């Protein structure tokens, strides 16, 4: 939960995604009876860097030091632009995806990802270091373009504002268990000005609440309208979210098979793992041929050890599989990429903008229709040419405004069709020529 939304919840308000309004949740006052809507279990929570962290264990002592955040945001001159989206994708797949620079070159056709990839000439050094939730996994590689650079000069060019060449820049990946991934480039002077950070928070089996934060010291005074920022990020995430949603059928089926092989020895009998939790070797599910995959292999070892200990994970997989079907199947493309349900409803600013654009579309559409009718009527009664031109211009302006409002409103709904994805995929051979 982001900071701008915390006050609404603390004061007893919550956001209604269907109406786009904040609604009051009744509070218990002065000895009044506790009703079903006001009775709840209190959970410990702590706010860090504008994010509200909730511990699912009542009475637990939550230390801010145990939370994976961005140290740079505690320094003066840094700010961030934030984004939240619900995804019908298991958090394990989402973590592996956002930690894999190779995917960005192909799914997003963006050269920046290439500076974080590895190659035979520029291998990635993978190590561990102490972190707030256990040992962090660190990856470091020269920040040059390995696949997409058209010539040696372009491959070695640093980004704007960075000191030194691309070979002197260190591109870093970091996985801080259990759910945090960050990307950053450090130039020859050891300075970074931009960080991409992710938190993939499990929201259930095959469901994740995805947090993205762009932290920067560049123009910290400037923040684009939040709804506009979200339109841009939604367009980016649409490019690979459905691919992940279809992939989880294979990976969760393999995990279920590993679980079944180890069930029956626990206190819960056939529905609970024994002392030795089921182990799934992720390296057998993927073809690790890229030099960048060393980072994913190290991250996969942590997932293989930690994921089986997620409470009720295998109970849900097994109990929902009585008929031989996975508990989590492939959702329809229209549902996976429905921005209205997955993101617009989570953000008051986006929901308000969506309502405004729909209202503008209606008003301007009616105005355009009335203007067209007035133009026809004026021509019939013989209005002079100048008056007809004014009516025509007014009707055209209203129609153009209605079209713009319609296109903006559509950005908060399902918009990434198969045709649009096919057009993106056709760009890959030009972006990364086969060799």
C-alpha positions as CSV (number, residue, x, y, z in Angstrom):
1,X,0.0,0.0,0.0
2,X,1.5,3.3,-1.0
3,X,1.8,6.4,1.3
4,X,-0.8,8.5,-0.4
5,X,-3.4,5.8,0.3
6,X,-2.5,5.2,3.9
7,X,-4.4,8.1,5.4
8,X,-7.7,6.9,3.9
9,X,-7.3,3.5,5.6
10,X,-6.0,4.8,8.9
11,X,-8.9,7.1,9.3
12,X,-11.4,4.3,8.5
13,X,-11.8,4.9,4.8
14,X,-11.1,2.5,2.0
15,X,-11.3,2.7,-1.8
16,X,-14.2,1.1,-3.6
17,X,-12.9,-0.1,-7.0
18,X,-16.4,-0.4,-8.5
19,X,-17.5,3.2,-7.8
20,X,-14.2,4.9,-7.8
21,X,-15.0,6.4,-4.4
22,X,-13.6,6.2,-0.9
23,X,-16.2,4.7,1.5
24,X,-16.3,4.9,5.3
25,X,-15.8,1.7,7.3
26,X,-17.6,2.0,10.6
27,X,-15.4,2.2,13.7
28,X,-16.2,1.0,17.2
29,X,-16.9,4.1,19.3
30,X,-17.6,4.4,23.0
31,X,-18.7,0.9,24.0
32,X,-20.9,0.3,21.0
33,X,-21.4,-3.4,20.1
34,X,-18.9,-5.0,17.7
35,X,-20.5,-5.9,14.4
36,X,-19.3,-8.2,11.7
37,X,-17.9,-5.2,9.7
38,X,-15.9,-3.9,12.6
39,X,-14.6,-7.1,14.1
40,X,-11.1,-7.9,12.9
41,X,-7.8,-9.3,14.1
42,X,-5.2,-6.6,14.7
43,X,-1.9,-7.2,12.8
44,X,1.4,-5.5,13.4
45,X,2.4,-3.1,10.7
46,X,5.2,-0.6,9.9
47,X,5.5,2.2,7.4
48,X,8.8,2.5,5.4
49,X,9.5,4.8,2.6
50,X,5.8,5.4,1.9
51,X,4.9,1.7,1.8
52,X,2.8,0.0,4.5
53,X,4.1,-3.4,5.5
54,X,1.8,-5.8,7.4
55,X,3.0,-8.9,9.2
56,X,0.4,-11.7,9.1
57,X,1.4,-12.9,12.6
58,X,-0.6,-11.2,15.4
59,X,1.6,-9.8,18.1
60,X,4.8,-10.2,16.2
61,X,7.6,-7.7,16.6
62,X,8.1,-6.0,13.2
63,X,11.5,-4.3,12.9
64,X,11.9,-1.7,10.1
65,X,15.4,-3.0,9.7
66,X,14.0,-6.3,8.4
67,X,12.3,-4.7,5.4
68,X,14.0,-4.5,2.0
69,X,13.8,-0.9,0.9
70,X,16.0,1.5,-1.2
71,X,18.7,3.2,1.0
72,X,19.0,6.0,-1.6
73,X,15.4,7.2,-0.8
74,X,16.6,8.0,2.7
75,X,19.1,10.4,1.2
76,X,18.3,14.1,0.3
77,X,17.6,14.8,-3.4
78,X,15.9,11.5,-4.2
79,X,12.3,10.8,-5.1
80,X,10.2,8.1,-6.7
81,X,7.3,7.4,-9.0
82,X,5.2,4.4,-7.9
83,X,2.9,1.9,-9.4
84,X,0.7,-1.0,-8.2
85,X,-1.0,-3.8,-10.2
86,X,-2.7,-7.1,-9.4
87,X,-1.7,-10.0,-11.6
88,X,-3.1,-13.5,-11.9
89,X,0.4,-14.8,-11.9
90,X,2.3,-16.7,-9.2
91,X,4.9,-14.6,-7.4
92,X,7.6,-17.1,-8.2
93,X,7.2,-16.5,-11.9
94,X,6.9,-12.8,-11.5
95,X,10.1,-12.6,-9.5
96,X,12.1,-14.7,-12.0
97,X,10.8,-12.5,-14.8
98,X,11.7,-9.1,-13.4
99,X,15.1,-10.5,-12.4
100,X,15.9,-11.6,-16.0
101,X,17.3,-8.8,-18.2
102,X,17.2,-11.1,-21.3
103,X,13.4,-11.1,-21.3
104,X,13.3,-7.3,-21.7
105,X,15.3,-7.3,-24.9
106,X,12.7,-9.6,-26.5
107,X,9.4,-9.0,-24.7
108,X,9.8,-5.2,-24.6
109,X,12.3,-4.5,-27.4
110,X,14.2,-2.1,-25.1
111,X,17.9,-1.7,-25.4
112,X,18.4,-0.6,-21.7
113,X,17.8,-4.2,-20.6
114,X,20.7,-5.3,-22.8
115,X,23.1,-3.3,-20.6
116,X,22.2,-5.6,-17.7
117,X,22.6,-8.9,-19.7
118,X,25.8,-11.0,-19.7
119,X,27.8,-12.5,-22.5
120,X,30.9,-14.6,-23.0
121,X,33.0,-11.5,-23.3
122,X,31.2,-9.8,-20.4
123,X,30.3,-12.4,-17.8
124,X,28.2,-11.6,-14.8
125,X,29.7,-11.9,-11.3
126,X,27.2,-13.5,-8.9
127,X,27.7,-13.3,-5.2
128,X,25.8,-13.0,-1.9
129,X,25.8,-10.5,0.9
130,X,23.9,-10.0,4.2
131,X,20.5,-8.5,3.7
132,X,17.4,-7.6,5.8
133,X,15.6,-10.9,5.1
134,X,18.6,-13.2,4.7
135,X,21.4,-13.3,2.2
136,X,20.9,-11.1,-0.9
137,X,21.9,-12.3,-4.3
138,X,24.0,-9.8,-6.2
139,X,24.8,-9.7,-9.9
140,X,27.4,-7.3,-11.5
141,X,28.2,-6.9,-15.2
142,X,29.8,-4.3,-17.5
143,X,27.0,-2.0,-18.6
144,X,27.6,-2.3,-22.4
145,X,25.1,-3.4,-25.0
146,X,25.9,-7.1,-25.8
147,X,23.2,-7.9,-28.3
148,X,21.6,-4.7,-29.6
149,X,24.6,-2.4,-30.3
150,X,25.0,-1.8,-34.0
151,X,28.8,-1.2,-33.7
152,X,31.5,-1.2,-31.1
153,X,31.1,2.5,-30.4
154,X,27.4,2.2,-29.7
155,X,27.9,-0.9,-27.6
156,X,30.4,0.8,-25.3
157,X,28.5,4.1,-25.0
158,X,27.4,5.2,-21.5
159,X,24.0,6.5,-20.9
160,X,23.3,10.2,-20.7
161,X,24.8,11.8,-17.6
162,X,27.1,8.9,-16.7
163,X,30.8,9.3,-16.2
164,X,33.1,7.1,-18.2
165,X,32.3,4.6,-21.0
166,X,29.8,1.7,-20.9
167,X,32.7,-0.7,-20.0
168,X,33.4,1.4,-16.9
169,X,29.7,1.3,-15.9
170,X,28.6,-1.5,-13.6
171,X,25.1,-2.7,-14.1
172,X,23.8,-4.4,-11.0
173,X,20.9,-6.8,-10.2
174,X,19.9,-7.5,-6.6
175,X,17.4,-10.0,-5.2
176,X,16.6,-9.4,-1.5
177,X,14.5,-12.2,-0.2
178,X,11.6,-12.8,-0.1
179,X,10.1,-10.5,-2.7
180,X,12.4,-7.6,-3.6
181,X,14.4,-7.1,-6.9
182,X,16.3,-3.9,-7.8
183,X,18.2,-2.8,-10.9
184,X,20.8,0.1,-11.0
185,X,23.7,1.3,-13.1
186,X,26.8,2.8,-11.3
187,X,29.1,4.9,-13.5
188,X,32.9,5.2,-13.4
189,X,32.6,7.5,-10.3
190,X,30.5,5.0,-8.4
191,X,27.3,7.1,-8.8
192,X,23.8,6.1,-9.7
193,X,20.9,8.4,-10.5
194,X,18.1,6.0,-11.3
195,X,16.9,2.7,-9.7
196,X,14.2,0.4,-10.8
197,X,12.7,-1.6,-7.9
198,X,10.1,-4.3,-7.7
199,X,8.2,-6.0,-4.9
200,X,6.2,-9.1,-5.9
201,X,3.9,-9.7,-2.9
202,X,2.0,-13.0,-2.9
203,X,-1.7,-12.5,-2.8
204,X,-2.7,-16.2,-3.0
205,X,-1.9,-19.2,-5.1
206,X,-1.3,-17.9,-8.7
207,X,-2.0,-14.2,-7.7
208,X,0.5,-11.4,-6.9
209,X,0.2,-7.8,-6.0
210,X,3.0,-6.2,-7.9
211,X,4.7,-3.0,-6.7
212,X,7.0,-1.0,-9.0
213,X,9.1,2.0,-7.9
214,X,11.3,4.2,-10.1
215,X,13.6,6.0,-7.7
216,X,15.7,8.9,-9.1
217,X,17.8,11.9,-8.2
218,X,17.2,13.4,-11.6
219,X,14.8,16.3,-11.5
220,X,13.3,15.3,-8.1
221,X,10.9,18.2,-8.3
222,X,9.2,16.8,-11.4
223,X,6.4,14.2,-11.1
224,X,4.1,13.4,-14.1
225,X,0.4,13.0,-13.3
226,X,0.1,9.7,-11.6
227,X,-2.6,8.4,-14.0
228,X,-0.4,9.2,-17.0
229,X,2.5,7.4,-15.5
230,X,0.3,4.4,-14.9
231,X,-0.9,4.4,-18.5
232,X,2.8,4.2,-19.7
233,X,3.7,1.4,-17.2
234,X,0.5,-0.6,-18.0
235,X,1.5,-0.6,-21.6
236,X,4.9,-1.9,-20.7
237,X,3.7,-4.7,-18.4
238,X,1.0,-5.8,-20.9
239,X,3.7,-7.0,-23.2
240,X,4.7,-10.0,-21.1
241,X,2.1,-10.5,-18.3
242,X,-0.1,-12.8,-20.4
243,X,3.0,-14.9,-21.4
244,X,3.7,-15.4,-17.6
245,X,0.0,-16.3,-16.9
246,X,0.1,-19.1,-19.5
247,X,3.6,-20.3,-18.3
248,X,2.4,-21.0,-14.8
249,X,0.3,-23.9,-15.8
250,X,3.6,-25.8,-16.7
251,X,5.6,-24.6,-13.7
252,X,2.9,-25.1,-11.1
253,X,2.1,-28.5,-12.5
254,X,5.8,-29.5,-12.1
255,X,5.8,-28.1,-8.5
256,X,2.6,-30.0,-7.7
257,X,4.3,-33.2,-9.0
258,X,7.3,-32.6,-6.7
259,X,4.9,-31.9,-3.8
260,X,2.9,-35.1,-4.4
261,X,6.1,-37.1,-4.3
262,X,6.8,-35.8,-0.8
263,X,3.3,-35.7,0.7
264,X,1.9,-37.9,3.4
265,X,4.7,-37.8,6.1
266,X,3.6,-34.6,7.8
267,X,1.2,-34.1,10.6
268,X,-1.6,-33.2,8.1
269,X,-1.3,-36.6,6.4
270,X,-1.8,-36.7,2.7
271,X,-2.4,-33.0,2.4
272,X,0.7,-31.7,4.2
273,X,4.4,-32.0,3.3
274,X,6.7,-33.8,5.7
275,X,9.7,-32.5,7.5
276,X,11.6,-32.4,4.3
277,X,9.6,-30.0,2.2
278,X,9.2,-30.9,-1.5
279,X,12.0,-29.7,-3.6
280,X,11.6,-28.6,-7.2
281,X,14.7,-28.1,-9.2
282,X,13.9,-25.2,-11.4
283,X,17.0,-25.8,-13.5
284,X,15.1,-28.8,-15.0
285,X,12.2,-26.6,-16.1
286,X,14.2,-24.1,-18.1
287,X,16.9,-24.2,-20.7
288,X,19.6,-22.1,-19.1
289,X,21.8,-21.2,-22.1
290,X,22.3,-17.5,-21.6
291,X,25.3,-16.2,-19.5
292,X,22.8,-14.0,-17.7
293,X,21.1,-17.2,-16.3
294,X,23.8,-17.6,-13.6
295,X,21.8,-15.0,-11.6
296,X,18.5,-16.8,-12.1
297,X,20.1,-20.1,-11.2
298,X,21.3,-18.7,-7.8
299,X,17.8,-17.1,-7.3
300,X,16.2,-20.4,-8.2
301,X,18.1,-22.2,-5.5
302,X,16.6,-19.9,-2.9
303,X,13.1,-20.3,-4.4
304,X,13.5,-24.1,-4.4
305,X,14.3,-24.0,-0.7
306,X,11.8,-21.3,0.4
307,X,8.7,-21.7,-1.7
308,X,7.7,-25.2,-0.2
309,X,7.5,-23.5,3.2
310,X,4.8,-21.0,2.0
311,X,1.8,-21.8,4.3
312,X,-1.0,-23.9,2.7
313,X,0.6,-23.7,-0.8
314,X,0.5,-27.4,-1.4
315,X,-2.7,-27.9,0.5
316,X,-4.4,-25.6,-2.0
317,X,-2.7,-27.2,-5.0
318,X,-3.7,-30.7,-3.9
319,X,-7.2,-30.1,-2.6
320,X,-8.2,-28.2,-5.7
321,X,-6.8,-31.0,-7.9
322,X,-9.2,-33.8,-7.0
323,X,-10.5,-34.0,-10.6
324,X,-7.0,-33.9,-12.0
325,X,-7.0,-30.2,-12.9
326,X,-4.6,-27.6,-11.6
327,X,-5.9,-25.3,-9.0
328,X,-4.6,-22.4,-11.1
329,X,-5.4,-22.6,-14.8
330,X,-4.8,-20.1,-17.6
331,X,-7.1,-17.2,-17.4
332,X,-8.5,-15.5,-20.5
333,X,-6.3,-12.9,-22.1
334,X,-9.0,-10.3,-21.6
335,X,-9.1,-11.0,-17.9
336,X,-5.3,-11.1,-17.4
337,X,-4.8,-7.8,-19.2
338,X,-7.9,-6.1,-17.9
339,X,-6.4,-2.9,-16.6
340,X,-9.7,-1.8,-15.1
341,X,-9.8,-4.6,-12.6
342,X,-6.1,-5.2,-12.2
343,X,-4.9,-1.6,-11.8
344,X,-7.4,1.2,-12.3
345,X,-9.5,0.0,-9.4
346,X,-6.5,0.1,-7.1
347,X,-5.5,3.7,-7.7
348,X,-7.8,6.6,-6.8
349,X,-6.0,8.9,-9.3
350,X,-6.4,6.5,-12.2
351,X,-10.0,5.7,-11.3
352,X,-10.8,9.5,-11.1
353,X,-9.1,10.1,-14.4
354,X,-11.0,7.2,-16.0
355,X,-14.3,8.7,-14.8
356,X,-13.4,12.2,-16.1
357,X,-12.4,10.9,-19.6
358,X,-15.6,8.9,-19.8
359,X,-17.7,12.0,-18.9
360,X,-15.7,14.1,-21.4
361,X,-16.3,11.5,-24.1
362,X,-20.0,11.6,-23.5
363,X,-20.3,15.4,-23.2
364,X,-18.2,16.1,-26.3
365,X,-19.9,13.3,-28.2
366,X,-23.3,14.9,-27.6
367,X,-21.9,18.3,-28.5
368,X,-20.5,17.0,-31.7
369,X,-23.8,15.4,-32.6
370,X,-25.8,18.6,-31.8
371,X,-23.3,20.6,-33.8
372,X,-23.7,18.4,-36.8
373,X,-27.5,18.6,-36.5
374,X,-27.3,22.4,-36.2
375,X,-25.0,22.5,-39.3
376,X,-27.6,20.5,-41.3
377,X,-30.4,22.6,-40.1
378,X,-28.5,25.8,-40.9
379,X,-27.7,24.7,-44.4
380,X,-31.4,23.8,-44.9
381,X,-32.6,27.3,-43.9
382,X,-29.9,29.0,-45.9
383,X,-27.4,30.3,-43.3
384,X,-24.5,32.3,-44.7
385,X,-21.2,30.5,-45.4
386,X,-19.3,32.0,-42.5
387,X,-21.9,30.8,-40.0
388,X,-21.9,27.3,-41.5
389,X,-18.1,27.2,-41.3
390,X,-18.2,28.2,-37.6
391,X,-20.8,25.4,-36.9
392,X,-18.7,22.9,-38.8
393,X,-15.5,23.9,-36.9
394,X,-17.3,23.6,-33.5
395,X,-18.7,20.2,-34.4
396,X,-15.3,19.0,-35.7
397,X,-13.5,20.2,-32.5
398,X,-16.1,18.5,-30.3
399,X,-15.7,15.3,-32.3
400,X,-11.9,15.4,-32.1
401,X,-12.1,16.0,-28.3
402,X,-14.5,13.1,-27.9
403,X,-12.1,10.9,-29.8
404,X,-9.2,11.9,-27.7
405,X,-11.2,11.3,-24.5
406,X,-12.3,7.9,-25.8
407,X,-8.7,6.9,-26.5
408,X,-7.6,8.0,-23.1
409,X,-10.5,6.2,-21.3
410,X,-9.6,3.0,-23.2
411,X,-6.1,3.1,-21.7
412,X,-7.7,2.2,-18.3
413,X,-9.4,-0.9,-19.8
414,X,-8.3,-4.0,-21.8
415,X,-6.4,-2.7,-24.8
416,X,-3.4,-5.0,-25.5
417,X,-5.0,-7.3,-28.1
418,X,-3.4,-10.2,-29.9
419,X,-2.9,-8.0,-33.0
420,X,-1.0,-5.5,-31.0
421,X,1.2,-8.2,-29.5
422,X,1.8,-9.7,-32.9
423,X,3.0,-6.3,-34.1
424,X,5.4,-6.1,-31.2
425,X,6.8,-9.5,-31.8
426,X,7.5,-8.7,-35.5
427,X,9.9,-6.0,-34.3
428,X,12.2,-8.5,-32.6
429,X,14.2,-9.7,-35.7
430,X,15.0,-6.0,-36.5
431,X,15.8,-5.2,-32.9
432,X,18.0,-8.2,-32.3
433,X,19.2,-9.6,-35.7
434,X,19.9,-13.3,-35.8
435,X,23.6,-14.1,-36.1
